[in-house]
Structure formats: structure tokens, C-alpha cells
Amino acid sequence: MKKYPGMTRELAEQIANDPNPERKAQVIAMVEQTMELDKQGKSGDEIIDIFKKGTDRTKQANGGLSYLMGM
């Protein structure tokens, strides 16, 4: 928690107790990216938008067999 000021003890415990090591690594990476963006002067809303853009999926392409089924 010393490395991440502002992180609550509850959140730190949830991360530490997560049985999935891949998810744990992803969360820690996200926390570190958030800290770096904060150092760069980004606002909380800007940081959230950056993460949303990184995870948004684009609309699925049309086609395939669905057009035959009237969908």
C-alpha cells in the first residue's frame, strides 16, 4: 500500500486474495497506469475515458448466415 498511496486496505486485500494470477497482474498494471496518468496531470474522467477506449469493442460485422435466417 505504500507503493500506491490512496489505495484502501480493503482493495489491497481483494487484489492480494484473488486466486487468478492473470487477473491480479492486470489489476496491478491498471493501478500503475492510473498512477502514471495522474502524474501526467490527467483528470479522473480522462483516465476513465482512456481505459474505456482501450476496452471498447467495435460493432460486429454483418454477414455470415444470419442474413439467410432473416436476422
C-alpha positions as CSV (number, residue, x, y, z in Angstrom):
1,M,0.0,0.0,0.0
2,K,3.0,2.3,0.4
3,K,3.7,2.0,-3.3
4,Y,0.1,3.1,-4.2
5,P,-1.0,6.0,-2.0
6,G,-4.7,6.3,-1.7
7,M,-5.4,2.6,-2.2
8,T,-7.7,1.3,0.6
9,R,-6.7,-1.6,2.7
10,E,-9.8,-3.4,1.5
11,L,-8.9,-3.1,-2.2
12,A,-5.3,-4.2,-1.5
13,E,-6.6,-7.3,0.3
14,Q,-9.0,-8.1,-2.5
15,I,-6.2,-7.9,-5.0
16,A,-3.9,-10.0,-2.8
17,N,-6.5,-12.7,-2.2
18,D,-7.5,-13.0,-5.9
19,P,-6.8,-16.7,-6.9
20,N,-6.4,-15.8,-10.5
21,P,-2.8,-14.6,-11.1
22,E,-3.5,-13.2,-14.6
23,R,-6.3,-11.0,-13.3
24,K,-4.2,-9.9,-10.3
25,A,-1.4,-8.9,-12.7
26,Q,-3.9,-7.0,-14.9
27,V,-5.3,-5.1,-11.9
28,I,-1.9,-4.1,-10.7
29,A,-0.9,-3.0,-14.2
30,M,-4.1,-0.9,-14.3
31,V,-3.3,0.7,-10.9
32,E,0.2,1.5,-12.1
33,Q,-1.1,3.0,-15.3
34,T,-3.6,5.1,-13.4
35,M,-0.8,6.4,-11.1
36,E,1.3,7.3,-14.2
37,L,-1.6,9.1,-15.9
38,D,-2.3,11.0,-12.7
39,K,1.4,12.1,-12.6
40,Q,0.9,13.4,-16.1
41,G,-1.9,15.6,-14.9
42,K,-4.8,13.7,-16.3
43,S,-8.2,14.1,-14.5
44,G,-10.1,11.2,-13.2
45,D,-12.6,11.4,-16.1
46,E,-9.8,11.5,-18.6
47,I,-8.3,8.4,-17.1
48,I,-11.6,6.5,-17.1
49,D,-12.1,7.5,-20.8
50,I,-8.6,6.2,-21.7
51,F,-9.4,2.9,-20.1
52,K,-12.8,2.7,-21.7
53,K,-11.4,3.3,-25.2
54,G,-8.9,0.5,-24.5
55,T,-11.6,-2.0,-23.7
56,D,-14.5,-0.9,-26.0
57,R,-15.4,-3.4,-28.7
58,T,-16.3,-2.3,-32.1
59,K,-19.6,-3.3,-33.7
60,Q,-19.7,-6.8,-35.1
61,A,-19.6,-7.1,-38.9
62,N,-22.8,-8.1,-40.7
63,G,-22.9,-11.1,-42.9
64,G,-22.5,-14.8,-42.4
65,L,-25.5,-17.0,-42.4
66,S,-27.7,-14.6,-40.3
67,Y,-28.9,-12.8,-43.4
68,L,-30.4,-16.1,-44.7
69,M,-32.3,-16.5,-41.5
70,G,-33.8,-13.1,-41.7
71,M,-31.9,-11.6,-38.7
